[in-house]
Amino acid sequence: MKYLVLCPDGAADWPLAALDNRTPLEAAKMPHLQRIAREGQVGRTQHAVEPAGNGSDVCCMSLLGFDPLKYHTGRAPLEAKSLGVDLAEDEIAVRCNTVTVENGVMVDYSAGHISTEESRALIEDIEKVLGRDGVHFYPGVQYRHLLVIKKSGALEAKCTPPHNITGREIESHLPQGADAPLLLELMEQSKKILAPHPVNAERRRKHENGATQIWLWGHGPRPSLPLFRDIYGLEGAMISAVDLLKSLALYLGLELLDVPGITGFTDTDYAAKARYALDALQRKDLVFVHVEAPDECGHIADHAEKTRSLERIDAEIVGPILESEYAKRGELRILVCPDHSTPCALKTHASEPIPFLAWGPGFDAGGLGFTETDAKRASLSVAPGHELLGRFLRGAL
């Protein structure tokens, strides 16, 4: 048996007046997903868990079948490995966003979805000025970067993800706690470096949001995760454009597939993800395909683009996979599940239950669709969420 797990990140949503009181999942034309939902089982689960929260770091770990309350240490340490940063026992990783703050308000958590090339130049210059023994910056993808601090013991600071406060004043959301002064100093000093930077001058010329400063959050020490094969007895691979999922793959011993043209935004190459997934299934038992686009659209409240991203996932990923010989021969099980909801009205993650569907041998037809409403109607509920993958693999929902 072959297994494909598809995560349309943040796909679940709330009804919107602009969509005739439908969600993007309800408004999107998704014939392939709706077909396999009818032919398979639809239910609800929840990957967000307190006190760990509802970040993608927590929720994707749960979706991959690992209990966040046991293994989660923070978002940044999960992203470090894919950047080639092997954290020592006396090092703390901190997520470092390039953001746009104007007049004390978080205008844009991503600095206009700044390109990787532009953002790399900014972080490299920040490292030249602010980097020192025990404090180093590492560039990542688009707006997502890393700070590593040498420190024994925990970093005592309460930090807020910038995507949680879009359009809000930042003052009450700045780092707090015993170690907050260091983070605040670095954030403040970054403003002086970025204000005159040629990258920002060019972005302003093109009427794009500039990176006015860095924003630090999501800190923690190196996690200790078992190998996926040791827990589930399967060899797997990962397709994702974002460092978080790449690092999770590396920690879990999943093969990280280098897919040209995938970006972590709506301009990603959806079709390439399907091609590489099908190729990997020839040598792997399981492939995990992560698509970031719906989540990013939720964060910027673009319901139209979120709907289009779901339609492209259906047409360019799910469609070709259903045409594969594995699917036609009845040798493929498919699990489709967001990690969390990212309601456009909220512009950040919610902790509510989310829909999933399981299709293939062992899953009887339930006749429901793949929407939030259908999932609520279903009698199937899997809790805690980290048990979903194991039950899917066993065909025991």
C-alpha positions in Angstrom: 0.0 0.0 0.0 1.1 3.6 -0.8 0.1 6.6 1.3 -0.2 10.3 0.4 -0.9 12.9 3.0 -1.9 16.3 1.6 -1.9 19.3 3.9 -3.6 22.4 2.4 -2.3 24.7 5.2 -4.9 26.8 6.8 -7.6 25.8 4.3 -10.5 25.7 6.9 -12.2 29.0 7.3 -15.4 30.8 8.4 -18.4 31.8 6.3 -17.9 35.1 4.5 -20.5 37.6 3.3 -18.4 38.1 0.2 -18.8 34.4 -0.6 -22.5 34.4 0.0 -22.0 33.2 3.5 -19.8 30.3 2.4 -16.3 29.4 3.3 -13.5 29.2 0.7 -13.8 25.3 0.9 -17.5 25.6 0.1 -17.1 28.2 -2.6 -14.2 26.5 -4.4 -14.8 24.3 -7.4 -13.0 21.1 -6.3 -14.5 18.1 -8.2 -11.7 15.7 -7.3 -11.6 16.5 -3.6 -15.4 16.4 -3.4 -15.4 13.0 -5.3 -13.0 11.3 -2.9 -14.8 12.9 0.1 -18.0 11.2 -1.1 -16.2 7.9 -1.8 -14.3 8.0 1.5 -14.7 9.1 5.1 -15.0 12.7 6.3 -14.5 13.7 9.9 -13.1 16.3 12.2 -10.0 16.5 14.2 -8.0 19.2 16.0 -4.2 19.6 15.9 -4.1 22.8 18.0 -3.5 21.9 21.6 -3.0 23.9 24.8 -0.7 25.2 26.1 1.4 24.6 23.0 -1.0 26.7 20.9 -2.3 26.7 17.3 0.9 27.6 15.3 1.8 25.5 12.3 4.8 24.2 14.2 2.4 22.6 16.7 -0.3 21.6 14.2 2.0 20.1 11.5 3.8 18.1 14.2 0.5 16.7 15.2 -0.6 16.0 11.6 2.6 14.1 11.1 1.6 11.9 14.0 3.7 13.2 16.9 2.3 14.6 20.1 3.3 18.3 20.4 2.9 18.2 24.2 5.7 15.6 24.2 8.0 16.8 21.4 7.4 20.5 20.8 10.1 23.0 22.0 9.3 26.0 19.9 8.9 27.1 16.3 12.4 28.4 15.5 14.3 25.3 16.6 12.1 23.2 14.2 13.1 25.5 11.3 16.8 25.6 12.2 17.7 22.2 10.7 16.6 23.0 7.1 18.8 26.2 7.3 21.8 24.1 8.1 21.9 25.2 11.7 22.6 22.3 14.0 21.7 23.7 17.4 24.0 22.9 20.3 22.7 22.2 23.8 23.5 25.7 25.0 21.9 27.5 22.0 18.4 28.9 21.6 16.8 29.5 18.2 14.5 32.4 17.7 12.3 33.0 14.7 13.1 36.3 12.9 10.6 37.9 10.6 11.2 40.8 8.3 8.1 42.9 8.9 6.6 46.3 8.1 5.7 48.4 11.1 4.4 52.0 10.5 3.4 54.4 13.2 3.6 51.7 15.8 1.2 49.4 13.9 2.0 45.9 12.4 1.1 46.7 8.8 2.6 43.5 7.3 4.0 40.4 9.0 5.9 39.4 5.8 7.1 42.8 4.5 5.0 42.4 1.4 6.0 38.8 1.0 9.5 40.0 0.3 11.5 37.8 -2.0 14.1 35.4 -0.6 16.9 37.2 -2.5 15.9 40.6 -1.2 15.4 39.4 2.4 18.7 37.5 2.4 20.5 40.7 1.6 18.8 42.4 4.6 19.6 39.6 7.0 23.2 39.3 5.9 23.7 43.0 6.6 22.0 42.7 9.9 24.4 39.9 10.8 27.4 42.0 9.8 26.3 44.8 12.2 24.5 43.0 15.0 26.0 39.6 14.9 28.6 38.8 17.6 29.8 36.0 19.8 26.7 34.2 20.9 24.3 36.1 18.7 24.0 35.2 15.0 21.4 35.7 12.3 20.7 33.2 9.5 18.7 34.0 6.3 15.8 31.7 5.3 13.0 31.8 2.8 11.1 35.0 2.0 10.4 36.8 5.3 11.2 33.8 7.5 14.7 33.9 9.2 16.5 32.7 12.3 18.4 34.2 15.2 20.6 31.9 17.3 21.5 32.9 20.8 24.1 31.1 23.0 22.4 30.6 26.4 22.3 27.9 28.9 18.8 27.2 30.1 15.6 28.6 28.8 15.2 32.0 27.1 12.8 33.8 29.5 10.7 35.9 27.1 7.0 36.0 26.1 6.8 36.8 22.4 3.9 37.3 20.0 3.8 35.9 16.4 3.6 39.0 14.1 0.9 37.4 12.0 -1.4 37.4 15.1 -1.4 41.2 15.3 -1.8 42.4 11.7 -3.3 45.9 11.7 -2.8 46.3 15.5 -0.5 48.4 17.6 2.6 46.5 18.5 3.4 48.2 21.9 1.5 45.7 24.1 2.8 42.8 22.0 6.6 43.4 22.3 8.7 40.8 24.0 8.3 40.7 27.8 10.3 38.8 30.5 13.7 38.6 32.0 15.5 38.1 28.6 13.3 40.5 26.6 15.8 43.4 26.7 18.2 41.6 24.4 15.4 40.8 21.9 14.1 44.4 22.1 17.6 45.8 21.6 18.1 43.7 18.4 14.7 44.6 17.1 15.3 48.3 17.7 18.8 48.3 16.2 17.5 46.6 13.1 15.5 49.6 12.2 18.6 51.7 11.7 20.1 49.1 9.4 17.0 48.6 7.3 15.7 52.2 6.9 18.4 53.3 4.4 19.0 49.8 2.9 19.0 49.8 -1.0 16.6 46.8 -1.0 14.0 48.9 0.8 14.6 51.9 -1.3 13.9 49.8 -4.4 10.7 48.3 -2.8 9.5 51.8 -1.9 10.1 52.9 -5.5 7.9 50.1 -6.7 5.2 50.9 -4.0 5.8 47.7 -2.2 6.0 47.3 1.6 9.5 47.6 2.9 11.1 45.6 5.8 11.2 48.3 8.5 12.5 46.0 11.2 12.9 42.4 12.4 10.4 40.8 14.7 11.6 38.1 17.1 9.4 35.2 18.4 8.9 31.4 18.5 12.1 30.6 20.5 13.2 27.3 22.0 16.0 24.7 22.3 16.7 21.9 19.9 13.9 19.3 19.9 14.4 15.5 20.3 12.2 13.6 17.8 12.3 9.9 16.9 12.6 8.8 13.3 9.3 8.4 11.4 10.3 4.9 10.3 10.9 3.8 13.8 7.4 4.8 14.9 5.4 3.9 11.8 7.5 1.4 10.0 7.4 3.3 6.8 9.9 5.2 4.6 8.6 8.6 3.7 9.3 11.9 1.9 8.3 15.5 2.3 7.4 18.2 -0.2 7.2 21.7 1.2 8.6 25.2 0.4 8.8 26.4 4.0 11.6 25.8 6.5 9.4 24.6 9.2 8.2 21.5 7.3 11.6 21.0 5.8 13.2 20.8 9.2 10.5 18.5 10.6 11.3 16.2 7.7 15.0 16.2 8.5 14.4 15.6 12.2 12.0 12.7 11.4 14.3 11.2 8.8 11.9 11.8 5.9 13.5 12.4 2.5 13.3 16.1 1.7 12.4 16.5 -2.0 13.8 19.5 -3.8 11.0 20.6 -6.1 11.8 23.6 -8.4 9.3 26.3 -8.6 7.7 25.9 -5.2 7.5 29.1 -3.2 5.3 28.9 -0.1 2.9 31.4 -1.7 0.2 31.4 -4.3 2.7 31.5 -7.2 4.0 28.1 -6.2 4.2 25.3 -8.8 1.3 23.1 -7.7 1.7 20.7 -10.6 5.3 20.1 -9.8 4.3 19.0 -6.3 2.1 16.3 -7.9 4.8 15.1 -10.3 7.4 14.8 -7.6 5.0 13.1 -5.2 4.2 10.4 -7.8 7.8 9.9 -8.6 8.7 9.6 -4.9 5.9 7.0 -4.4 7.9 4.6 -6.6 10.5 4.3 -3.9 8.8 5.5 -0.8 5.8 4.2 1.2 4.4 7.6 2.1 4.7 11.2 0.7 3.6 14.2 2.7 2.7 17.2 0.4 2.4 20.5 2.1 0.9 23.6 0.4 1.3 26.9 2.2 -0.8 29.1 -0.1 -4.2 28.9 1.6 -2.7 29.8 4.9 -0.9 32.9 3.5 -4.2 34.0 1.9 -6.0 33.7 5.2 -3.4 35.9 6.9 -3.9 38.7 4.4 -7.7 38.2 4.2 -7.7 37.4 0.5 -10.7 35.1 0.2 -10.7 35.1 -3.6 -7.1 34.0 -3.8 -7.6 31.5 -1.1 -10.5 30.0 -3.1 -8.3 29.9 -6.2 -5.5 28.2 -4.4 -7.9 25.5 -3.3 -9.1 25.0 -6.8 -5.5 24.7 -8.1 -4.7 22.2 -5.4 -7.7 20.2 -6.6 -6.9 20.5 -10.3 -3.1 20.3 -10.3 -2.3 18.0 -7.4 -5.3 15.9 -6.5 -6.4 15.3 -10.1 -3.1 13.9 -11.4 -2.7 11.8 -8.3 -6.1 10.2 -8.8 -5.0 9.4 -12.4 -1.9 7.5 -11.2 -1.6 3.8 -11.5 -1.5 3.5 -7.7 -4.9 5.0 -7.4 -6.4 3.1 -10.3 -5.1 -0.2 -9.0 -6.5 0.4 -5.5 -3.0 0.6 -4.0 -3.2 4.2 -2.6 -4.7 5.7 0.5 -5.1 9.5 0.6 -5.4 11.7 3.7 -6.3 15.4 3.2 -6.2 17.5 6.3 -5.3 21.1 7.0 -3.1 21.7 10.1 -5.5 24.4 11.4 -8.0 26.9 10.2 -6.9 30.4 9.1 -10.1 32.4 8.8 -9.8 35.4 6.5 -12.0 37.4 9.0 -9.4 36.7 11.7 -6.2 37.0 9.7 -4.6 34.4 11.9 -5.0 30.8 13.1 -8.0 29.5 15.1 -7.9 26.5 17.4 -11.2 25.0 16.3 -11.7 21.5 14.9 -11.0 21.1 11.2 -12.2 18.8 8.5 -10.3 15.8 7.1 -11.0 13.2 4.5 -9.6 9.7 4.1 -9.9 7.8 0.8 -8.8 4.5 -0.5 -8.9 0.8 0.5 -10.4 0.3 3.9 -12.5 3.5 3.9 -16.2 3.1 3.2 -18.1 5.7 1.2 -19.8 8.2 3.5 -21.4 10.4 0.9 -20.3 13.7 2.4 -18.3 16.6 0.9 -15.0 18.1 2.0 -16.3 21.2 3.7 -16.5 22.5 7.3 -20.2 21.9 7.3 -19.9 18.3 6.1 -17.3 17.6 8.7 -19.6 18.9 11.4 -22.4 16.6 10.1 -20.1 13.6 10.2 -20.1 11.2 13.2 -16.4 10.6 12.8 -14.1 12.6 15.2 -10.5 11.8 16.0 -8.9 13.2 19.1 -6.3 13.9 20.0 -5.2 15.0 16.5 -1.8 13.4 16.6 -3.6 10.0 16.5 -5.1 10.7 13.1 -2.1 9.6 11.0 -1.6 6.3 12.7 -5.3 5.5 12.4 -5.3 6.5 8.8 -2.3 4.3 8.1 -4.0 1.3 9.7 -7.3 2.0 7.9 -8.9 2.1 11.3 -10.9 5.4 11.5 
